[in-house]
């Protein structure tokens, strides 16, 4: 199984939402979604994991690599609603700090003013609300 993704820009805050399972077979799609986010925005990116059913160790490392990629682009990565069965793999001594929020509302609260949705992109099979 792979993941589905949706990227929205709200004010200067990008939100990359994932659905499915972030395992080995989903890493290419995740990397592509991160590239999409890097190319379309300038502020922090919140990785919304509220619809993620879980992630493998490889998926956790891919999130850490995404934080490095965003940092190289002058942006930061934050997490919202990490899966219950695991925590993020450590970034290492030279890795960027990755703030973790309990949910997307808490991430928005940390970035006051990130309100109405301005633009949105998604993969073809993104789950309906």
Backbone as XML, in Angstrom:
<?xml version="1.0"?>
<chain id="A" units="angstrom">
  <residue number="1" name="UNK">
    <atom name="N" x="0.837" y="-1.178" z="0.000"/>
    <atom name="CA" x="0.000" y="0.000" z="0.000"/>
    <atom name="C" x="0.879" y="1.238" z="0.000"/>
  </residue>
  <residue number="2" name="UNK">
    <atom name="N" x="0.421" y="2.266" z="-0.643"/>
    <atom name="CA" x="1.171" y="3.506" z="-0.714"/>
    <atom name="C" x="0.420" y="4.598" z="0.038"/>
  </residue>
  <residue number="3" name="UNK">
    <atom name="N" x="0.851" y="5.794" z="-0.121"/>
    <atom name="CA" x="0.202" y="6.927" z="0.534"/>
    <atom name="C" x="-0.505" y="7.790" z="-0.499"/>
  </residue>
  <residue number="4" name="UNK">
    <atom name="N" x="-1.414" y="8.581" z="-0.010"/>
    <atom name="CA" x="-2.015" y="9.676" z="-0.766"/>
    <atom name="C" x="-1.604" y="10.944" z="-0.041"/>
  </residue>
  <residue number="5" name="UNK">
    <atom name="N" x="-1.533" y="12.041" z="-0.773"/>
    <atom name="CA" x="-1.107" y="13.282" z="-0.149"/>
    <atom name="C" x="-1.933" y="14.460" z="-0.660"/>
  </residue>
  <residue number="6" name="UNK">
    <atom name="N" x="-1.959" y="15.499" z="0.151"/>
    <atom name="CA" x="-2.600" y="16.763" z="-0.200"/>
    <atom name="C" x="-1.712" y="17.878" z="0.361"/>
  </residue>
  <residue number="7" name="UNK">
    <atom name="N" x="-1.487" y="18.901" z="-0.454"/>
    <atom name="CA" x="-0.675" y="20.036" z="-0.010"/>
    <atom name="C" x="-1.508" y="21.299" z="-0.132"/>
  </residue>
  <residue number="8" name="UNK">
    <atom name="N" x="-1.612" y="22.044" z="0.943"/>
    <atom name="CA" x="-2.326" y="23.317" z="0.936"/>
    <atom name="C" x="-1.401" y="24.407" z="1.449"/>
  </residue>
  <residue number="9" name="UNK">
    <atom name="N" x="-1.618" y="25.605" z="0.965"/>
    <atom name="CA" x="-0.883" y="26.768" z="1.451"/>
    <atom name="C" x="-1.896" y="27.671" z="2.131"/>
  </residue>
  <residue number="10" name="UNK">
    <atom name="N" x="-1.666" y="27.943" z="3.390"/>
    <atom name="CA" x="-2.534" y="28.803" z="4.175"/>
    <atom name="C" x="-1.673" y="29.914" z="4.738"/>
  </residue>
  <residue number="11" name="UNK">
    <atom name="N" x="-1.873" y="31.116" z="4.208"/>
    <atom name="CA" x="-0.993" y="32.250" z="4.501"/>
    <atom name="C" x="0.424" y="31.838" z="4.112"/>
  </residue>
  <residue number="12" name="UNK">
    <atom name="N" x="1.364" y="31.877" z="5.008"/>
    <atom name="CA" x="2.741" y="31.458" z="4.720"/>
    <atom name="C" x="3.035" y="30.056" z="5.239"/>
  </residue>
  <residue number="13" name="UNK">
    <atom name="N" x="2.007" y="29.350" z="5.679"/>
    <atom name="CA" x="2.190" y="28.019" z="6.249"/>
    <atom name="C" x="1.741" y="26.961" z="5.248"/>
  </residue>
  <residue number="14" name="UNK">
    <atom name="N" x="2.640" y="26.052" z="4.889"/>
    <atom name="CA" x="2.292" y="24.937" z="4.016"/>
    <atom name="C" x="1.880" y="23.742" z="4.861"/>
  </residue>
  <residue number="15" name="UNK">
    <atom name="N" x="0.849" y="23.034" z="4.443"/>
    <atom name="CA" x="0.399" y="21.834" z="5.149"/>
    <atom name="C" x="0.423" y="20.675" z="4.164"/>
  </residue>
  <residue number="16" name="UNK">
    <atom name="N" x="1.293" y="19.702" z="4.427"/>
    <atom name="CA" x="1.373" y="18.492" z="3.623"/>
    <atom name="C" x="0.708" y="17.376" z="4.425"/>
  </residue>
  <residue number="17" name="UNK">
    <atom name="N" x="-0.479" y="16.962" z="3.986"/>
    <atom name="CA" x="-1.249" y="15.931" z="4.685"/>
    <atom name="C" x="-1.033" y="14.588" z="4.000"/>
  </residue>
  <residue number="18" name="UNK">
    <atom name="N" x="-0.846" y="13.545" z="4.805"/>
    <atom name="CA" x="-0.650" y="12.194" z="4.283"/>
    <atom name="C" x="-1.773" y="11.280" z="4.747"/>
  </residue>
  <residue number="19" name="UNK">
    <atom name="N" x="-2.155" y="10.337" z="3.891"/>
    <atom name="CA" x="-3.125" y="9.298" z="4.245"/>
    <atom name="C" x="-2.546" y="7.963" z="3.780"/>
  </residue>
  <residue number="20" name="UNK">
    <atom name="N" x="-2.761" y="6.910" z="4.564"/>
    <atom name="CA" x="-2.256" y="5.590" z="4.208"/>
    <atom name="C" x="-1.172" y="5.140" z="5.167"/>
  </residue>
  <residue number="21" name="UNK">
    <atom name="N" x="-0.182" y="4.426" z="4.643"/>
    <atom name="CA" x="0.928" y="3.920" z="5.443"/>
    <atom name="C" x="2.231" y="4.359" z="4.785"/>
  </residue>
  <residue number="22" name="UNK">
    <atom name="N" x="3.082" y="5.026" z="5.551"/>
    <atom name="CA" x="4.361" y="5.504" z="5.026"/>
    <atom name="C" x="5.416" y="4.427" z="5.244"/>
  </residue>
  <residue number="23" name="UNK">
    <atom name="N" x="5.450" y="3.494" z="4.294"/>
    <atom name="CA" x="6.414" y="2.398" z="4.332"/>
    <atom name="C" x="7.338" y="2.476" z="3.137"/>
  </residue>
  <residue number="24" name="UNK">
    <atom name="N" x="8.126" y="1.430" z="2.953"/>
    <atom name="CA" x="9.123" y="1.393" z="1.884"/>
    <atom name="C" x="8.527" y="1.670" z="0.505"/>
  </residue>
  <residue number="25" name="UNK">
    <atom name="N" x="7.352" y="1.093" z="0.228"/>
    <atom name="CA" x="6.751" y="1.275" z="-1.092"/>
    <atom name="C" x="6.199" y="2.677" z="-1.313"/>
  </residue>
  <residue number="26" name="UNK">
    <atom name="N" x="6.109" y="3.477" z="-0.272"/>
    <atom name="CA" x="5.561" y="4.837" z="-0.390"/>
    <atom name="C" x="6.633" y="5.919" z="-0.391"/>
  </residue>
  <residue number="27" name="UNK">
    <atom name="N" x="7.888" y="5.552" z="-0.237"/>
    <atom name="CA" x="8.938" y="6.560" z="-0.070"/>
    <atom name="C" x="9.107" y="7.440" z="-1.306"/>
  </residue>
  <residue number="28" name="UNK">
    <atom name="N" x="9.023" y="6.863" z="-2.496"/>
    <atom name="CA" x="9.145" y="7.666" z="-3.713"/>
    <atom name="C" x="8.037" y="8.691" z="-3.824"/>
  </residue>
  <residue number="29" name="UNK">
    <atom name="N" x="6.824" y="8.267" z="-3.526"/>
    <atom name="CA" x="5.687" y="9.186" z="-3.587"/>
    <atom name="C" x="5.821" y="10.281" z="-2.527"/>
  </residue>
  <residue number="30" name="UNK">
    <atom name="N" x="6.280" y="9.908" z="-1.328"/>
    <atom name="CA" x="6.479" y="10.896" z="-0.270"/>
    <atom name="C" x="7.552" y="11.905" z="-0.679"/>
  </residue>
  <residue number="31" name="UNK">
    <atom name="N" x="8.652" y="11.424" z="-1.210"/>
    <atom name="CA" x="9.719" y="12.317" z="-1.662"/>
    <atom name="C" x="9.199" y="13.287" z="-2.727"/>
  </residue>
  <residue number="32" name="UNK">
    <atom name="N" x="8.367" y="12.792" z="-3.637"/>
    <atom name="CA" x="7.766" y="13.656" z="-4.649"/>
    <atom name="C" x="6.847" y="14.700" z="-4.044"/>
  </residue>
  <residue number="33" name="UNK">
    <atom name="N" x="6.071" y="14.307" z="-3.044"/>
    <atom name="CA" x="5.177" y="15.261" z="-2.379"/>
    <atom name="C" x="5.977" y="16.343" z="-1.655"/>
  </residue>
  <residue number="34" name="UNK">
    <atom name="N" x="7.078" y="15.949" z="-1.035"/>
    <atom name="CA" x="7.935" y="16.939" z="-0.372"/>
    <atom name="C" x="8.516" y="17.893" z="-1.418"/>
  </residue>
  <residue number="35" name="UNK">
    <atom name="N" x="8.922" y="17.371" z="-2.563"/>
    <atom name="CA" x="9.422" y="18.224" z="-3.642"/>
    <atom name="C" x="8.365" y="19.216" z="-4.093"/>
  </residue>
  <residue number="36" name="UNK">
    <atom name="N" x="7.124" y="18.758" z="-4.163"/>
    <atom name="CA" x="6.009" y="19.637" z="-4.526"/>
    <atom name="C" x="5.900" y="20.772" z="-3.506"/>
  </residue>
  <residue number="37" name="UNK">
    <atom name="N" x="5.991" y="20.437" z="-2.231"/>
    <atom name="CA" x="5.905" y="21.440" z="-1.175"/>
    <atom name="C" x="7.082" y="22.412" z="-1.226"/>
  </residue>
  <residue number="38" name="UNK">
    <atom name="N" x="8.276" y="21.891" z="-1.485"/>
    <atom name="CA" x="9.461" y="22.760" z="-1.563"/>
    <atom name="C" x="9.296" y="23.794" z="-2.678"/>
  </residue>
  <residue number="39" name="UNK">
    <atom name="N" x="8.709" y="23.364" z="-3.789"/>
    <atom name="CA" x="8.564" y="24.244" z="-4.952"/>
    <atom name="C" x="7.413" y="25.238" z="-4.822"/>
  </residue>
  <residue number="40" name="UNK">
    <atom name="N" x="6.516" y="25.042" z="-3.879"/>
    <atom name="CA" x="5.313" y="25.861" z="-3.790"/>
    <atom name="C" x="5.128" y="26.459" z="-2.412"/>
  </residue>
  <residue number="41" name="UNK">
    <atom name="N" x="5.965" y="27.343" z="-2.038"/>
    <atom name="CA" x="5.820" y="28.012" z="-0.757"/>
    <atom name="C" x="7.139" y="28.561" z="-0.275"/>
  </residue>
  <residue number="42" name="UNK">
    <atom name="N" x="7.061" y="29.304" z="0.801"/>
    <atom name="CA" x="8.269" y="29.892" z="1.357"/>
    <atom name="C" x="8.384" y="29.709" z="2.862"/>
  </residue>
  <residue number="43" name="UNK">
    <atom name="N" x="7.298" y="29.423" z="3.538"/>
    <atom name="CA" x="7.309" y="29.320" z="4.996"/>
    <atom name="C" x="7.466" y="27.901" z="5.477"/>
  </residue>
  <residue number="44" name="UNK">
    <atom name="N" x="7.209" y="27.704" z="6.766"/>
    <atom name="CA" x="7.298" y="26.370" z="7.348"/>
    <atom name="C" x="6.299" y="25.410" z="6.695"/>
  </residue>
  <residue number="45" name="UNK">
    <atom name="N" x="6.611" y="24.119" z="6.757"/>
    <atom name="CA" x="5.709" y="23.068" z="6.272"/>
    <atom name="C" x="5.319" y="22.207" z="7.471"/>
  </residue>
  <residue number="46" name="UNK">
    <atom name="N" x="4.014" y="22.060" z="7.677"/>
    <atom name="CA" x="3.508" y="21.160" z="8.705"/>
    <atom name="C" x="3.129" y="19.859" z="8.019"/>
  </residue>
  <residue number="47" name="UNK">
    <atom name="N" x="3.695" y="18.770" z="8.470"/>
    <atom name="CA" x="3.362" y="17.450" z="7.956"/>
    <atom name="C" x="2.221" y="16.914" z="8.812"/>
  </residue>
  <residue number="48" name="UNK">
    <atom name="N" x="1.002" y="16.932" z="8.248"/>
    <atom name="CA" x="-0.202" y="16.494" z="8.949"/>
    <atom name="C" x="-0.339" y="14.986" z="8.793"/>
  </residue>
  <residue number="49" name="UNK">
    <atom name="N" x="-0.173" y="14.263" z="9.894"/>
    <atom name="CA" x="-0.190" y="12.806" z="9.875"/>
    <atom name="C" x="-1.470" y="12.246" z="10.484"/>
  </residue>
  <residue number="50" name="UNK">
    <atom name="N" x="-2.497" y="13.060" z="10.614"/>
    <atom name="CA" x="-3.731" y="12.621" z="11.272"/>
    <atom name="C" x="-4.444" y="11.504" z="10.515"/>
  </residue>
  <residue number="51" name="UNK">
    <atom name="N" x="-4.233" y="11.380" z="9.197"/>
    <atom name="CA" x="-4.850" y="10.300" z="8.419"/>
    <atom name="C" x="-3.862" y="9.170" z="8.111"/>
  </residue>
  <residue number="52" name="UNK">
    <atom name="N" x="-2.676" y="9.261" z="8.662"/>
    <atom name="CA" x="-1.672" y="8.214" z="8.434"/>
    <atom name="C" x="-1.965" y="7.040" z="9.368"/>
  </residue>
  <residue number="53" name="UNK">
    <atom name="N" x="-2.049" y="5.843" z="8.813"/>
    <atom name="CA" x="-2.326" y="4.656" z="9.625"/>
    <atom name="C" x="-1.078" y="4.143" z="10.340"/>
  </residue>
  <residue number="54" name="UNK">
    <atom name="N" x="0.074" y="4.572" z="9.902"/>
    <atom name="CA" x="1.316" y="4.166" z="10.531"/>
    <atom name="C" x="2.488" y="4.455" z="9.616"/>
  </residue>
  <residue number="55" name="UNK">
    <atom name="N" x="3.681" y="4.207" z="10.150"/>
    <atom name="CA" x="4.891" y="4.424" z="9.363"/>
    <atom name="C" x="5.959" y="3.436" z="9.797"/>
  </residue>
  <residue number="56" name="UNK">
    <atom name="N" x="6.780" y="3.057" z="8.865"/>
    <atom name="CA" x="7.891" y="2.150" z="9.150"/>
    <atom name="C" x="9.095" y="2.975" z="9.602"/>
  </residue>
  <residue number="57" name="UNK">
    <atom name="N" x="10.128" y="2.268" z="10.012"/>
    <atom name="CA" x="11.375" y="2.957" z="10.361"/>
    <atom name="C" x="11.892" y="3.731" z="9.150"/>
  </residue>
  <residue number="58" name="UNK">
    <atom name="N" x="11.785" y="3.131" z="7.957"/>
    <atom name="CA" x="12.187" y="3.830" z="6.734"/>
    <atom name="C" x="11.357" y="5.074" z="6.490"/>
  </residue>
  <residue number="59" name="UNK">
    <atom name="N" x="10.076" y="5.008" z="6.796"/>
    <atom name="CA" x="9.207" y="6.173" z="6.665"/>
    <atom name="C" x="9.610" y="7.273" z="7.627"/>
  </residue>
  <residue number="60" name="UNK">
    <atom name="N" x="9.963" y="6.898" z="8.844"/>
    <atom name="CA" x="10.416" y="7.880" z="9.827"/>
    <atom name="C" x="11.710" y="8.550" z="9.360"/>
  </residue>
  <residue number="61" name="UNK">
    <atom name="N" x="12.610" y="7.761" z="8.814"/>
    <atom name="CA" x="13.864" y="8.332" z="8.305"/>
    <atom name="C" x="13.598" y="9.244" z="7.113"/>
  </residue>
  <residue number="62" name="UNK">
    <atom name="N" x="12.617" y="8.899" z="6.287"/>
    <atom name="CA" x="12.253" y="9.761" z="5.153"/>
    <atom name="C" x="11.741" y="11.107" z="5.637"/>
  </residue>
  <residue number="63" name="UNK">
    <atom name="N" x="11.026" y="11.121" z="6.753"/>
    <atom name="CA" x="10.555" y="12.387" z="7.332"/>
    <atom name="C" x="11.754" y="13.212" z="7.799"/>
  </residue>
  <residue number="64" name="UNK">
    <atom name="N" x="12.715" y="12.554" z="8.416"/>
    <atom name="CA" x="13.932" y="13.257" z="8.841"/>
    <atom name="C" x="14.673" y="13.836" z="7.630"/>
  </residue>
  <residue number="65" name="UNK">
    <atom name="N" x="14.755" y="13.058" z="6.559"/>
    <atom name="CA" x="15.401" y="13.549" z="5.333"/>
    <atom name="C" x="14.618" y="14.722" z="4.739"/>
  </residue>
  <residue number="66" name="UNK">
    <atom name="N" x="13.301" y="14.685" z="4.839"/>
    <atom name="CA" x="12.478" y="15.804" z="4.360"/>
    <atom name="C" x="12.794" y="17.074" z="5.147"/>
  </residue>
  <residue number="67" name="UNK">
    <atom name="N" x="13.031" y="16.924" z="6.447"/>
    <atom name="CA" x="13.401" y="18.083" z="7.266"/>
    <atom name="C" x="14.728" y="18.664" z="6.793"/>
  </residue>
  <residue number="68" name="UNK">
    <atom name="N" x="15.684" y="17.802" z="6.448"/>
    <atom name="CA" x="16.970" y="18.267" z="5.910"/>
    <atom name="C" x="16.759" y="18.992" z="4.574"/>
  </residue>
  <residue number="69" name="UNK">
    <atom name="N" x="15.937" y="18.407" z="3.722"/>
    <atom name="CA" x="15.681" y="19.002" z="2.400"/>
    <atom name="C" x="15.024" y="20.371" z="2.518"/>
  </residue>
  <residue number="70" name="UNK">
    <atom name="N" x="14.056" y="20.481" z="3.413"/>
    <atom name="CA" x="13.398" y="21.774" z="3.622"/>
    <atom name="C" x="14.354" y="22.791" z="4.230"/>
  </residue>
  <residue number="71" name="UNK">
    <atom name="N" x="15.185" y="22.339" z="5.161"/>
    <atom name="CA" x="16.156" y="23.258" z="5.765"/>
    <atom name="C" x="17.113" y="23.796" z="4.706"/>
  </residue>
  <residue number="72" name="UNK">
    <atom name="N" x="17.521" y="22.935" z="3.766"/>
    <atom name="CA" x="18.408" y="23.377" z="2.683"/>
    <atom name="C" x="17.723" y="24.422" z="1.797"/>
  </residue>
  <residue number="73" name="UNK">
    <atom name="N" x="16.388" y="24.391" z="1.762"/>
    <atom name="CA" x="15.622" y="25.370" z="0.985"/>
    <atom name="C" x="15.234" y="26.582" z="1.822"/>
  </residue>
  <residue number="74" name="UNK">
    <atom name="N" x="15.768" y="26.680" z="3.037"/>
    <atom name="CA" x="15.480" y="27.818" z="3.904"/>
    <atom name="C" x="14.136" y="27.731" z="4.600"/>
  </residue>
  <residue number="75" name="UNK">
    <atom name="N" x="13.606" y="26.514" z="4.729"/>
    <atom name="CA" x="12.295" y="26.316" z="5.354"/>
    <atom name="C" x="12.426" y="25.303" z="6.492"/>
  </residue>
  <residue number="76" name="UNK">
    <atom name="N" x="11.369" y="25.148" z="7.257"/>
    <atom name="CA" x="11.400" y="24.186" z="8.356"/>
    <atom name="C" x="10.255" y="23.195" z="8.209"/>
  </residue>
  <residue number="77" name="UNK">
    <atom name="N" x="10.382" y="22.060" z="8.907"/>
    <atom name="CA" x="9.356" y="21.033" z="8.926"/>
    <atom name="C" x="8.864" y="20.875" z="10.355"/>
  </residue>
  <residue number="78" name="UNK">
    <atom name="N" x="7.548" y="20.775" z="10.506"/>
    <atom name="CA" x="6.919" y="20.495" z="11.790"/>
    <atom name="C" x="5.962" y="19.332" z="11.581"/>
  </residue>
  <residue number="79" name="UNK">
    <atom name="N" x="5.688" y="18.570" z="12.635"/>
    <atom name="CA" x="4.795" y="17.428" z="12.549"/>
    <atom name="C" x="3.537" y="17.681" z="13.362"/>
  </residue>
  <residue number="80" name="UNK">
    <atom name="N" x="2.416" y="17.183" z="12.858"/>
    <atom name="CA" x="1.153" y="17.237" z="13.595"/>
    <atom name="C" x="0.545" y="15.845" z="13.604"/>
  </residue>
  <residue number="81" name="UNK">
    <atom name="N" x="0.146" y="15.383" z="14.783"/>
    <atom name="CA" x="-0.573" y="14.118" z="14.961"/>
    <atom name="C" x="0.249" y="12.909" z="14.506"/>
  </residue>
  <residue number="82" name="UNK">
    <atom name="N" x="1.421" y="12.704" z="15.113"/>
    <atom name="CA" x="2.244" y="11.559" z="14.724"/>
    <atom name="C" x="1.535" y="10.256" z="15.096"/>
  </residue>
  <residue number="83" name="UNK">
    <atom name="N" x="1.782" y="9.177" z="14.342"/>
    <atom name="CA" x="1.133" y="7.894" z="14.641"/>
    <atom name="C" x="1.431" y="7.429" z="16.067"/>
  </residue>
  <residue number="84" name="UNK">
    <atom name="N" x="0.445" y="6.822" z="16.696"/>
    <atom name="CA" x="0.544" y="6.434" z="18.109"/>
    <atom name="C" x="1.598" y="5.364" z="18.369"/>
  </residue>
  <residue number="85" name="UNK">
    <atom name="N" x="1.855" y="4.493" z="17.388"/>
    <atom name="CA" x="2.734" y="3.357" z="17.669"/>
    <atom name="C" x="4.215" y="3.678" z="17.571"/>
  </residue>
  <residue number="86" name="UNK">
    <atom name="N" x="4.572" y="4.885" z="17.202"/>
    <atom name="CA" x="5.998" y="5.149" z="17.086"/>
    <atom name="C" x="6.316" y="6.622" z="17.134"/>
  </residue>
  <residue number="87" name="UNK">
    <atom name="N" x="7.528" y="6.903" z="17.492"/>
    <atom name="CA" x="7.973" y="8.280" z="17.497"/>
    <atom name="C" x="8.945" y="8.483" z="16.350"/>
  </residue>
  <residue number="88" name="UNK">
    <atom name="N" x="9.217" y="9.715" z="16.057"/>
    <atom name="CA" x="10.107" y="10.061" z="14.957"/>
    <atom name="C" x="11.530" y="9.610" z="15.264"/>
  </residue>
  <residue number="89" name="UNK">
    <atom name="N" x="12.182" y="9.064" z="14.249"/>
    <atom name="CA" x="13.590" y="8.686" z="14.392"/>
    <atom name="C" x="14.410" y="9.939" z="14.671"/>
  </residue>
  <residue number="90" name="UNK">
    <atom name="N" x="15.401" y="9.861" z="15.547"/>
    <atom name="CA" x="16.194" y="11.047" z="15.874"/>
    <atom name="C" x="16.874" y="11.640" z="14.648"/>
  </residue>
  <residue number="91" name="UNK">
    <atom name="N" x="16.940" y="12.967" z="14.591"/>
    <atom name="CA" x="17.540" y="13.662" z="13.461"/>
    <atom name="C" x="19.063" y="13.619" z="13.519"/>
  </residue>
  <residue number="92" name="UNK">
    <atom name="N" x="19.635" y="13.330" z="14.658"/>
    <atom name="CA" x="21.090" y="13.338" z="14.799"/>
    <atom name="C" x="21.566" y="14.692" z="15.275"/>
  </residue>
  <residue number="93" name="UNK">
    <atom name="N" x="22.837" y="14.778" z="15.576"/>
    <atom name="CA" x="23.383" y="16.015" z="16.123"/>
    <atom name="C" x="23.321" y="17.174" z="15.149"/>
  </residue>
  <residue number="94" name="UNK">
    <atom name="N" x="23.504" y="16.903" z="13.848"/>
    <atom name="CA" x="23.500" y="17.983" z="12.865"/>
    <atom name="C" x="22.130" y="18.155" z="12.205"/>
  </residue>
  <residue number="95" name="UNK">
    <atom name="N" x="21.155" y="17.370" z="12.633"/>
    <atom name="CA" x="19.824" y="17.434" z="12.032"/>
    <atom name="C" x="19.015" y="18.601" z="12.550"/>
  </residue>
  <residue number="96" name="UNK">
    <atom name="N" x="18.061" y="19.037" z="11.739"/>
    <atom name="CA" x="17.212" y="20.144" z="12.171"/>
    <atom name="C" x="16.237" y="19.694" z="13.258"/>
  </residue>
  <residue number="97" name="UNK">
    <atom name="N" x="15.907" y="20.605" z="14.152"/>
    <atom name="CA" x="14.881" y="20.318" z="15.150"/>
    <atom name="C" x="13.544" y="20.190" z="14.423"/>
  </residue>
  <residue number="98" name="UNK">
    <atom name="N" x="12.738" y="19.225" z="14.825"/>
    <atom name="CA" x="11.431" y="19.014" z="14.210"/>
    <atom name="C" x="10.377" y="19.158" z="15.302"/>
  </residue>
  <residue number="99" name="UNK">
    <atom name="N" x="9.738" y="20.325" z="15.386"/>
    <atom name="CA" x="8.677" y="20.498" z="16.380"/>
    <atom name="C" x="7.523" y="19.524" z="16.114"/>
  </residue>
  <residue number="100" name="UNK">
    <atom name="N" x="6.923" y="19.012" z="17.184"/>
    <atom name="CA" x="5.803" y="18.089" z="17.079"/>
    <atom name="C" x="4.606" y="18.711" z="17.784"/>
  </residue>
  <residue number="101" name="UNK">
    <atom name="N" x="3.468" y="18.774" z="17.070"/>
    <atom name="CA" x="2.219" y="19.292" z="17.615"/>
    <atom name="C" x="1.256" y="18.121" z="17.783"/>
  </residue>
  <residue number="102" name="UNK">
    <atom name="N" x="0.385" y="18.189" z="18.790"/>
    <atom name="CA" x="-0.535" y="17.073" z="19.034"/>
    <atom name="C" x="-1.546" y="16.911" z="17.899"/>
  </residue>
  <residue number="103" name="UNK">
    <atom name="N" x="-1.889" y="18.000" z="17.215"/>
    <atom name="CA" x="-2.803" y="17.927" z="16.074"/>
    <atom name="C" x="-2.618" y="19.160" z="15.202"/>
  </residue>
  <residue number="104" name="UNK">
    <atom name="N" x="-3.364" y="19.218" z="14.110"/>
    <atom name="CA" x="-3.212" y="20.326" z="13.171"/>
    <atom name="C" x="-3.662" y="21.653" z="13.767"/>
  </residue>
  <residue number="105" name="UNK">
    <atom name="N" x="-4.696" y="21.622" z="14.592"/>
    <atom name="CA" x="-5.145" y="22.859" z="15.242"/>
    <atom name="C" x="-4.045" y="23.457" z="16.119"/>
  </residue>
  <residue number="106" name="UNK">
    <atom name="N" x="-3.317" y="22.597" z="16.817"/>
    <atom name="CA" x="-2.214" y="23.081" z="17.655"/>
    <atom name="C" x="-1.104" y="23.681" z="16.793"/>
  </residue>
  <residue number="107" name="UNK">
    <atom name="N" x="-0.863" y="23.096" z="15.633"/>
    <atom name="CA" x="0.145" y="23.658" z="14.718"/>
    <atom name="C" x="-0.291" y="25.033" z="14.226"/>
  </residue>
  <residue number="108" name="UNK">
    <atom name="N" x="-1.583" y="25.165" z="13.871"/>
    <atom name="CA" x="-2.090" y="26.471" z="13.446"/>
    <atom name="C" x="-1.993" y="27.492" z="14.579"/>
  </residue>
  <residue number="109" name="UNK">
    <atom name="N" x="-2.299" y="27.061" z="15.788"/>
    <atom name="CA" x="-2.214" y="27.968" z="16.932"/>
    <atom name="C" x="-0.787" y="28.462" z="17.143"/>
  </residue>
  <residue number="110" name="UNK">
    <atom name="N" x="0.186" y="27.598" z="16.855"/>
    <atom name="CA" x="1.589" y="27.999" z="16.991"/>
    <atom name="C" x="1.986" y="29.010" z="15.918"/>
  </residue>
  <residue number="111" name="UNK">
    <atom name="N" x="1.199" y="29.067" z="14.852"/>
    <atom name="CA" x="1.451" y="29.998" z="13.746"/>
    <atom name="C" x="0.220" y="30.873" z="13.570"/>
  </residue>
  <residue number="112" name="UNK">
    <atom name="N" x="-0.076" y="31.667" z="14.536"/>
    <atom name="CA" x="-1.272" y="32.511" z="14.474"/>
    <atom name="C" x="-1.326" y="33.251" z="13.152"/>
  </residue>
  <residue number="113" name="UNK">
    <atom name="N" x="-2.520" y="33.313" z="12.598"/>
    <atom name="CA" x="-2.714" y="34.002" z="11.328"/>
    <atom name="C" x="-2.741" y="33.060" z="10.147"/>
  </residue>
  <residue number="114" name="UNK">
    <atom name="N" x="-2.410" y="31.788" z="10.336"/>
    <atom name="CA" x="-2.486" y="30.832" z="9.227"/>
    <atom name="C" x="-3.924" y="30.364" z="9.131"/>
  </residue>
  <residue number="115" name="UNK">
    <atom name="N" x="-4.723" y="31.059" z="8.382"/>
    <atom name="CA" x="-6.156" y="30.815" z="8.361"/>
    <atom name="C" x="-6.659" y="30.224" z="7.082"/>
  </residue>
  <residue number="116" name="UNK">
    <atom name="N" x="-7.412" y="31.008" z="6.327"/>
    <atom name="CA" x="-8.153" y="30.518" z="5.169"/>
    <atom name="C" x="-7.234" y="29.875" z="4.130"/>
  </residue>
  <residue number="117" name="UNK">
    <atom name="N" x="-7.717" y="28.763" z="3.588"/>
    <atom name="CA" x="-6.971" y="28.040" z="2.572"/>
    <atom name="C" x="-6.870" y="28.886" z="1.311"/>
  </residue>
  <residue number="118" name="UNK">
    <atom name="N" x="-5.679" y="28.988" z="0.755"/>
    <atom name="CA" x="-5.472" y="29.782" z="-0.446"/>
    <atom name="C" x="-5.313" y="28.914" z="-1.684"/>
  </residue>
  <residue number="119" name="UNK">
    <atom name="N" x="-4.526" y="27.858" z="-1.614"/>
    <atom name="CA" x="-4.284" y="26.972" z="-2.754"/>
    <atom name="C" x="-4.168" y="25.554" z="-2.243"/>
  </residue>
  <residue number="120" name="UNK">
    <atom name="N" x="-4.534" y="24.595" z="-3.083"/>
    <atom name="CA" x="-4.456" y="23.201" z="-2.669"/>
    <atom name="C" x="-4.132" y="22.309" z="-3.856"/>
  </residue>
  <residue number="121" name="UNK">
    <atom name="N" x="-3.337" y="21.267" z="-3.612"/>
    <atom name="CA" x="-2.997" y="20.242" z="-4.595"/>
    <atom name="C" x="-3.123" y="18.908" z="-3.882"/>
  </residue>
  <residue number="122" name="UNK">
    <atom name="N" x="-3.400" y="17.819" z="-4.623"/>
    <atom name="CA" x="-3.511" y="16.505" z="-3.990"/>
    <atom name="C" x="-3.226" y="15.411" z="-5.000"/>
  </residue>
  <residue number="123" name="UNK">
    <atom name="N" x="-2.918" y="14.236" z="-4.496"/>
    <atom name="CA" x="-2.795" y="13.070" z="-5.365"/>
    <atom name="C" x="-4.207" y="12.632" z="-5.772"/>
  </residue>
  <residue number="124" name="UNK">
    <atom name="N" x="-4.303" y="11.842" z="-6.828"/>
    <atom name="CA" x="-5.602" y="11.490" z="-7.394"/>
    <atom name="C" x="-6.569" y="10.795" z="-6.448"/>
  </residue>
  <residue number="125" name="UNK">
    <atom name="N" x="-6.088" y="9.951" z="-5.587"/>
    <atom name="CA" x="-6.976" y="9.156" z="-4.750"/>
    <atom name="C" x="-7.071" y="9.664" z="-3.314"/>
  </residue>
  <residue number="126" name="UNK">
    <atom name="N" x="-6.836" y="10.959" z="-3.103"/>
    <atom name="CA" x="-6.939" y="11.515" z="-1.751"/>
    <atom name="C" x="-8.334" y="11.213" z="-1.216"/>
  </residue>
  <residue number="127" name="UNK">
    <atom name="N" x="-8.452" y="10.705" z="0.037"/>
    <atom name="CA" x="-9.759" y="10.338" z="0.583"/>
    <atom name="C" x="-10.700" y="11.539" z="0.690"/>
  </residue>
  <residue number="128" name="UNK">
    <atom name="N" x="-11.957" y="11.313" z="0.385"/>
    <atom name="CA" x="-12.938" y="12.392" z="0.529"/>
    <atom name="C" x="-13.194" y="12.632" z="2.002"/>
  </residue>
  <residue number="129" name="UNK">
    <atom name="N" x="-13.606" y="13.815" z="2.306"/>
    <atom name="CA" x="-13.822" y="14.219" z="3.710"/>
    <atom name="C" x="-14.882" y="13.411" z="4.361"/>
  </residue>
</chain>
